[in-house]
């Protein structure tokens, strides 16, 4: 699963040929979540501070995430997305 960003100990990845709806995976230590790109709905558990960082990053990069989702669906190389500053 290609890594598309990394910040504050959070690793963000996207699978090729993953199921709908469009989403990405984030891990932090032993925690893992999926976040729907269009809605921001989160499945899974994350520490509060890490979750806030992921949701802030998501809101700043929605268009890039959608582009990467389309690339992944077409099995093309994914683009790195700038980390949260």
C-alpha positions as CSV (number, residue, x, y, z in Angstrom):
1,X,0.0,0.0,0.0
2,X,1.7,3.2,-1.2
3,X,2.5,5.9,1.4
4,X,1.3,9.3,0.3
5,X,2.2,11.4,3.3
6,X,3.8,11.3,6.8
7,X,3.5,13.8,9.6
8,X,3.6,13.9,13.4
9,X,4.0,10.1,13.6
10,X,1.0,9.6,11.3
11,X,1.4,7.6,8.1
12,X,-1.2,8.1,5.3
13,X,-1.6,5.4,2.7
14,X,-4.0,4.5,-0.2
15,X,-4.5,1.0,-1.7
16,X,-4.7,0.3,-5.4
17,X,-8.1,-1.1,-6.4
18,X,-9.6,-0.4,-3.0
19,X,-13.4,-0.6,-2.4
20,X,-15.7,2.5,-2.7
21,X,-16.4,5.0,-1.3
22,X,-13.1,6.9,-1.9
23,X,-11.0,6.9,1.2
24,X,-7.5,6.7,2.7
25,X,-5.9,4.8,5.5
26,X,-4.0,6.4,8.4
27,X,-1.9,4.7,11.0
28,X,-0.4,6.0,14.2
29,X,1.4,3.6,16.5
30,X,-1.0,0.7,17.0
31,X,-4.0,2.7,15.8
32,X,-5.5,2.6,12.3
33,X,-8.4,4.6,10.7
34,X,-10.0,5.0,7.4
35,X,-11.3,8.5,6.3
36,X,-13.8,9.0,3.5
37,X,-12.4,11.6,1.2
38,X,-15.7,13.3,0.3
39,X,-17.3,13.3,3.7
40,X,-14.5,13.1,6.3
41,X,-16.3,10.2,8.0
42,X,-13.8,8.3,10.1
43,X,-13.9,4.5,10.9
44,X,-11.6,3.2,13.6
45,X,-9.9,4.7,16.6
46,X,-7.1,7.2,16.9
47,X,-5.8,9.3,19.8
48,X,-7.6,12.7,19.8
49,X,-4.6,14.8,18.9
50,X,-3.5,12.6,16.0
51,X,-7.1,12.4,14.8
52,X,-7.4,16.2,14.8
53,X,-4.2,16.4,12.8
54,X,-5.4,13.9,10.2
55,X,-8.7,15.7,9.8
56,X,-7.0,19.1,9.4
57,X,-4.6,17.6,6.8
58,X,-7.6,16.0,5.0
59,X,-9.5,19.3,4.8
60,X,-6.4,21.0,3.3
61,X,-5.8,18.3,0.7
62,X,-9.2,17.0,-0.4
63,X,-8.6,17.7,-4.1
64,X,-5.2,16.0,-4.1
65,X,-6.7,13.0,-2.3
66,X,-9.4,12.8,-4.9
67,X,-6.8,12.9,-7.7
68,X,-4.8,10.1,-5.9
69,X,-7.9,8.0,-5.5
70,X,-8.5,8.2,-9.3
71,X,-4.8,7.4,-10.0
72,X,-5.1,4.4,-7.6
73,X,-8.2,3.1,-9.3
74,X,-6.3,3.2,-12.6
75,X,-3.3,1.6,-11.1
76,X,-1.1,4.6,-11.8
77,X,1.7,5.9,-9.5
78,X,0.3,8.0,-6.6
79,X,1.5,11.5,-5.9
80,X,3.0,12.5,-2.5
81,X,1.0,15.0,-0.6
82,X,2.6,17.6,1.6
83,X,2.6,16.8,5.3
84,X,0.8,18.9,7.9
85,X,3.0,21.8,9.0
